Amino acid sequence: MSFSELGLIPEILRAVTEAGYTEPTPIQRQAIPVVLAGHDVMGGAQTGTGKTAGFTLPLLNRLARHASSSTSPARHPVRALILAPTRELAMQVYESVKMYSKHLPLRSTCIYGGVDMNPQIQELRRGIEIVVATPGRLLDHVQQKTIALGQVEFLILDEADRMLDMGFIPDIRRILALLPANRQSLLFSATFSDEIKKLADQMLKNPQLIEVARRNMVSETITHIVHPVSSGLKRNLLAHIVRHEDEANQVLVFVDTKFACSRLAHFLERHGISADAIHGDKTQQARTETLENFKSGKVRVLVATDVAARGLDIEDLPSVINFELPHTAEDYVHRIGRTGRAGKSGKAVSLVSSEERHRLADIQKLIKLEIKQEIVPGYDPEPDFFDADGSRRRRSAPASRPTDSAAAAAPAGERRKRSERPERSERPERSERPQRSRQPAHIAADGFDFSKPYEQKGDITSASGEGSGGDSPVPEKGQRPIAFLLGGLGRKH
């Protein structure tokens, strides 16, 4: 099947041909006719299978009837709204919209946070039919009354599961309340969860579920490999792997935190490897420049946090390295989805330490795949790496240990204590053992009785009474000294 058989108009077919595409992907073959028919869609596909074009092409086809070359802003109201969770993904979708609509007089723009709003306001005042936005910045424009959503005919949520993870669902509900009820809504996601289906029930009307592969499936063209390694040797192992790759091959490395992202990039730079970092603390301009340098080949290694896991579309990226495994198994699917795109081969390498074994188990359970493990010589993992792994045997004990099973089962310290114990005949009988004098709990070792009131030590004068007989002196009650600052004379010396 070719794109011409899907019912697209000639202007869009021409743009598709110029982009170098000849046959639609499975998600495109199923989604495009349904969207053209006006139905709501809940679509899911593996990352890198052309999901973006699956909703962009039919959207442009349906908006073509509103295309106008008039310069009046009133002829160009916002008719389509595409929401994306990150700036990078929003820019990728916007580039696709521009590429496929270049032969149509339709205006589009991309609005996101981290940059000045004024240029975006000027662009919106000019009149825009297609707006690609992140939820937060869109609500900023709504609050400033610089965008009107009353004539929106199409709503598209891309990477809805990522919206859920990033806490954008309340913002999405606020945006839904601003849109006309009579609209066509599409929800696309690389992975589905029960929460996403609940959101779909709220925003979609009788949607058609299009799922070309089982949930959370990774591309079959990607080779997975795990290198068990000590956490302290990870940086050196990464440099070793990059040096032994073809110099023409670029590598995308994922870490968990922004701080680790910058440190790892500096480490690679100090070791003669061209590297740069991209994370949320960088300005939008710096992030854009870093991505452009990586796409153009000026930077060989790009170290990124999960902010770049979605939206990065790099042609022929040969490998992705997980310097640290993600905390959620679904993020592994999106990370490695940057390689092996459009049917091309790719490699997903993960450096795993002993404390990340549970994450590896979750990933293997999610993708239903036992990932091959290889130890790189000179970069051994911690001794306890395979302890909890039932498929691996624990390393054999040293030959110097005794072969007796009973002796081997006992701890070394306990065996030593047993060997030092005297024989029964050498032990003294109970009657010969010294008896320990037990004192009450309220008597201290020096004889002080805690149960009696405190008495000051000093000269004790005896008082002779009739009943005393003068044999035993009766101590007087000790007088407690009063501090000088409180009006007393203090302790006398």
HELIX and SHEET records of a PDB file:
HELIX    1   1 PHE A    3  LEU A    6  5                                   4    
HELIX    2   2 PRO A   10  GLU A   18  1                                   9    
HELIX    3   3 PRO A   26  LEU A   36  1                                  11    
HELIX    4   4 LYS A   51  LEU A   63  1                                  13    
HELIX    5   5 ALA A   64  HIS A   66  5                                   3    
HELIX    6   6 PRO A   73  ARG A   75  5                                   3    
HELIX    7   7 ARG A   87  TYR A  100  1                                  14    
HELIX    8   8 MET A  117  ARG A  125  1                                   9    
HELIX    9   9 PRO A  135  GLN A  144  1                                  10    
HELIX   10  10 ALA A  160  ASP A  165  1                                   6    
HELIX   11  11 ILE A  169  LEU A  178  1                                  10    
HELIX   12  12 ASP A  194  MET A  203  1                                  10    
HELIX   13  13 SER A  231  LEU A  233  5                                   3    
HELIX   14  14 LYS A  234  ARG A  243  1                                  10    
HELIX   15  15 LYS A  258  ARG A  270  1                                  13    
HELIX   16  16 GLN A  284  SER A  296  1                                  13    
HELIX   17  17 ASP A  306  ALA A  308  5                                   3    
HELIX   18  18 ALA A  329  ILE A  336  1                                   8    
HELIX   19  19 ARG A  341  GLY A  343  5                                   3    
HELIX   20  20 SER A  354  GLU A  356  5                                   3    
HELIX   21  21 ARG A  357  ILE A  367  1                                  11    
HELIX   22  22 SER A  405  ALA A  409  1                                   5    
HELIX   23  23 ALA A  412  GLU A  420  1                                   9    
HELIX   24  24 PHE A  484  LEU A  486  5                                   3    
SHEET    1   A 7 SER A 108  ILE A 111  0                                        
SHEET    2   A 7 ILE A 130  ALA A 133  1                                        
SHEET    3   A 7 ALA A  80  LEU A  83  1                                        
SHEET    4   A 7 PHE A 154  ASP A 158  1                                        
SHEET    5   A 7 GLN A 184  SER A 189  1                                        
SHEET    6   A 7 VAL A  41  GLY A  44  1                                        
SHEET    7   A 7 GLN A 208  GLU A 211  1                                        
SHEET    1   B 7 ALA A 275  ILE A 278  0                                        
SHEET    2   B 7 VAL A 301  ALA A 304  1                                        
SHEET    3   B 7 VAL A 251  PHE A 254  1                                        
SHEET    4   B 7 SER A 319  ASN A 322  1                                        
SHEET    5   B 7 GLY A 346  VAL A 352  1                                        
SHEET    6   B 7 ILE A 222  PRO A 228  1                                        
SHEET    7   B 7 LYS A 372  GLN A 373  1                                        
END                                                                             
